[in-house]
Amino acid sequence: MKTALLASLLFLAACGVETVGTAATAASLKKQEVEQGQKTLQEVQQKLDQASQQAAQRAEQAGGDKP
């Protein structure tokens, strides 16, 4: 009887450890996704800033060419 109870408790504890490990892995993956998303956002923002600067320069050059 005690052996069965002990075995049951060990089994439940092992399931809990697996659940915690799975949750930690999922959290780690989500963290990586968020970090990658932030990096992508920064890259897109930089490209937009560059495009905006280039458009402003072109507009300035085009305006300066007119008599």
Contacts in CASP RR format, 6 or more apart in sequence:
PFRMAT RR
TARGET T0000
AUTHOR 0000-0000-0000
METHOD contacts of the structure
MODEL  1
MKTALLASLLFLAACGVETVGTAATAASLKKQEVEQGQKTLQEVQQKLDQ
ASQQAAQRAEQAGGDKP
END
